Amino acid sequence: MTRVCVVGASGKLGRVICDAVERADDLTLVARVAPSLDSAGYGAFGSVDGALAGAAFDVAVDVTRPDVVEGNVRAAIVAGLPVVIGTTGLADQQLASLDQLARDAGISLFYAPNFAIGAVLMMRFAAELARHMPSVEIVEEHAETKVDRPSGTARHTADVIAATGAARPPIHSIRLPGVVANQSVIAGSLGQSLEVRHVTTSREAFVPGVLLALRRITELPAGLTVGLDALL
C-alpha cells in the first residue's frame, strides 16, 4: 500500500486527487497539507518543511501554485520523498535545478505538463500534424484563476512540435471564467486548415494520470522524469 501526501489538498485539483486516492485499493491518503486560502483561492503556502520532515508516507504530490512549488519539492527531496509534480509554471531553469538536486539525493521526481490522457494524445497528433503542414499556432484556454501563462501544456506542445524540426509555434493564452482547460493546435497550408483540440470539462480528467504516476514513481530513475508518455 503506497502512502500518499497531497500538498495543496485544499485546492480544486487537490480535493479531486484526495478523493481519488481514498477510493484507490492500492493507495492510502495519510497526509493533507491544506493551508489557508488567499483571496484568489490559492493555497497560501509558506514552507511545508514541517509537514514533510520525518514524514510517514512514501510519496508526495504537489498541486499548489507556481511561486511555491519549487520550495515544496526541495523540502520533499531533503526529507527523502519522491514527488509527483502536478503544478505547472516552473521555468526550465527551475526544473533543471530540481533535477540535479534529486539526482544528487537519489530521489525520483515526476512532472507532467498535463495529466489527461487525451492531452497526451493531442500532443502526439500535433507533432504529426507539424511534420506535414508548414504553419502551426497554439491556442490554450484556462480559468481566469490560472496564474501561469502560457500553460505548461502549451509550452510542452511547442517543444514537441519544435523537436520535429518545425518552427516553434506561437502560443495564444485565454483566461476566462467557466473554462477548465482546453487547447487547440491549428495548422494551415494552401487551401486548407486542420485543428486538433482537447477539451477538459472536469478536473477528473487528470485523475488517471496522477494515480498512474503515484503508482509508478518508485520505478523511475533518480532525477526528473517529464511527461506522461514516459509511463504509458
C-alpha positions in Angstrom: 0.0 0.0 0.0 1.6 3.3 -1.1 1.2 6.1 1.4 0.4 9.4 -0.2 0.7 13.1 1.0 -1.2 15.7 -1.1 0.3 19.1 -0.9 -2.3 21.6 -1.9 -5.2 19.4 -0.7 -7.5 22.4 -0.2 -7.3 23.4 -3.9 -9.7 22.5 -6.7 -7.5 19.8 -8.1 -6.1 18.8 -4.7 -9.6 17.9 -3.4 -10.3 15.8 -6.5 -6.9 13.9 -6.1 -7.6 13.3 -2.3 -10.9 11.8 -3.1 -9.4 9.6 -5.9 -6.6 8.4 -3.6 -9.0 7.5 -0.9 -11.0 5.4 -3.4 -8.0 3.5 -4.7 -7.4 0.0 -3.3 -3.6 0.3 -3.5 -3.1 3.8 -2.2 -3.8 5.4 1.1 -4.1 9.1 1.9 -2.1 9.7 5.1 -1.5 13.4 5.0 -3.2 16.5 3.6 -1.2 19.7 3.5 -4.1 22.2 3.2 -3.1 25.8 4.1 -5.5 28.7 4.3 -6.6 30.2 1.1 -5.7 33.7 -0.2 -8.2 36.0 -1.9 -7.6 34.3 -5.3 -8.5 30.9 -3.8 -5.0 29.5 -3.9 -3.1 27.9 -1.1 -1.1 30.5 0.7 2.0 28.3 1.3 5.0 29.4 3.2 7.1 26.4 3.9 6.0 22.8 4.1 9.2 21.6 5.7 7.4 20.9 9.0 4.8 18.7 7.3 7.4 16.8 5.3 10.1 16.3 7.8 10.1 12.8 9.3 7.0 12.1 7.1 5.3 8.7 7.5 4.4 8.4 3.8 6.0 7.2 0.6 5.3 9.8 -2.0 4.1 13.4 -2.1 2.1 15.0 -4.9 2.2 18.8 -5.3 -0.7 20.6 -6.8 -0.2 24.1 -5.4 0.9 27.2 -7.4 4.0 28.3 -9.4 5.5 30.6 -6.8 5.8 27.9 -4.1 6.1 24.6 -5.8 9.9 24.7 -6.2 10.3 25.2 -2.4 7.9 22.4 -1.7 9.7 20.0 -3.9 13.1 20.9 -2.4 11.7 20.3 1.1 10.4 16.9 0.0 13.8 15.9 -1.5 15.5 16.9 1.7 13.0 14.7 3.5 13.9 11.8 1.2 10.5 11.7 -0.5 9.8 11.2 -4.3 7.4 13.8 -5.7 4.7 13.8 -8.4 4.6 17.5 -9.6 1.2 18.5 -10.8 1.8 22.2 -10.7 2.8 24.0 -13.9 4.6 27.3 -14.3 8.1 26.1 -13.4 10.8 27.6 -15.6 13.2 25.4 -17.5 16.0 26.5 -15.1 13.9 25.6 -12.1 13.2 22.1 -13.5 16.9 21.6 -14.3 17.9 22.7 -10.7 15.3 20.3 -9.2 16.6 17.5 -11.5 20.1 17.9 -10.3 19.1 18.2 -6.7 17.1 15.0 -7.0 19.9 13.1 -8.8 22.3 14.1 -6.1 19.9 12.8 -3.4 18.9 9.7 -5.3 15.3 10.8 -5.3 12.8 10.3 -8.2 10.7 13.3 -9.4 7.9 13.1 -12.0 6.4 16.2 -13.7 3.7 16.1 -16.4 2.6 19.4 -18.1 -0.8 17.7 -18.4 -2.1 14.5 -16.7 -5.0 14.0 -19.0 -4.6 11.0 -21.4 -6.4 12.9 -24.1 -4.0 15.8 -23.8 -1.0 13.4 -24.3 -2.7 12.1 -27.5 -3.4 15.7 -28.6 0.4 16.5 -28.4 1.3 13.3 -30.3 -1.2 14.3 -33.1 0.2 17.8 -33.1 3.7 16.5 -33.7 2.5 14.5 -36.7 0.5 17.5 -38.0 3.5 19.8 -37.8 5.5 17.4 -40.0 3.1 17.9 -42.9 1.7 21.4 -42.6 4.0 24.4 -42.6 2.2 26.9 -40.3 1.1 26.0 -36.8 -0.2 28.0 -33.9 -1.4 27.0 -30.4 -4.4 28.5 -28.5 -4.8 27.5 -24.9 -7.8 28.4 -22.7 -8.0 28.1 -18.9 -9.9 29.5 -16.0 -9.2 33.1 -15.1 -7.7 31.9 -11.8 -4.8 30.1 -13.5 -1.6 32.0 -12.7 0.9 30.9 -15.3 0.6 31.8 -19.0 1.3 30.2 -21.4 0.2 27.0 -19.7 2.7 24.1 -19.2 0.7 22.1 -21.7 1.1 24.7 -24.4 4.8 25.2 -23.7 5.4 21.4 -23.8 3.3 21.1 -27.0 5.5 23.8 -28.6 8.6 21.8 -27.5 7.2 18.6 -29.1 6.5 20.4 -32.3 9.9 22.0 -32.4 11.5 18.6 -31.8 10.1 17.5 -35.2 12.2 20.2 -36.9 9.3 22.5 -37.5 9.4 26.1 -36.3 8.4 26.7 -32.7 4.7 27.8 -32.9 3.4 31.0 -31.3 1.1 30.5 -28.3 -2.1 32.4 -27.6 -3.4 32.3 -24.0 -7.0 32.9 -23.0 -8.2 33.2 -19.4 -12.0 33.1 -18.8 -14.5 32.1 -16.1 -16.3 28.9 -16.8 -13.3 27.3 -18.5 -11.4 24.3 -17.1 -8.6 23.6 -19.5 -8.7 23.5 -23.3 -6.1 23.6 -26.0 -6.2 23.8 -29.8 -3.3 23.2 -32.2 -4.3 24.8 -35.5 -2.3 24.3 -38.7 -2.7 25.9 -42.1 -1.4 25.3 -45.6 -2.5 26.2 -49.1 -6.3 26.0 -49.3 -6.8 24.1 -46.0 -6.5 24.1 -42.3 -6.6 21.4 -39.6 -7.3 21.7 -35.9 -6.5 19.3 -33.2 -8.4 20.2 -30.0 -8.5 18.8 -26.5 -11.3 19.9 -24.1 -11.3 19.3 -20.4 -14.8 19.5 -18.8 -13.8 18.3 -15.3 -10.6 18.0 -13.3 -11.5 14.3 -13.0 -9.7 14.1 -16.4 -6.4 14.4 -14.6 -7.0 11.7 -12.0 -6.0 8.6 -14.0 -2.6 10.2 -14.9 -1.9 11.3 -11.4 -2.7 7.9 -9.9 -0.5 6.2 -12.6 2.4 8.5 -11.6 1.9 7.8 -7.9 1.9 4.1 -8.5 5.0 4.1 -10.8 7.2 6.8 -9.4 9.4 4.5 -7.4 10.2 2.6 -10.6 11.7 5.7 -12.1 15.4 6.7 -12.0 16.7 9.4 -9.7 16.2 12.8 -11.0 13.3 14.4 -13.0 11.2 12.4 -15.5 9.0 14.6 -17.7 5.8 13.7 -19.5 3.1 11.1 -19.0 4.4 9.4 -22.2 7.2 8.0 -20.1 4.7 6.0 -18.1 2.3 4.9 -20.8 
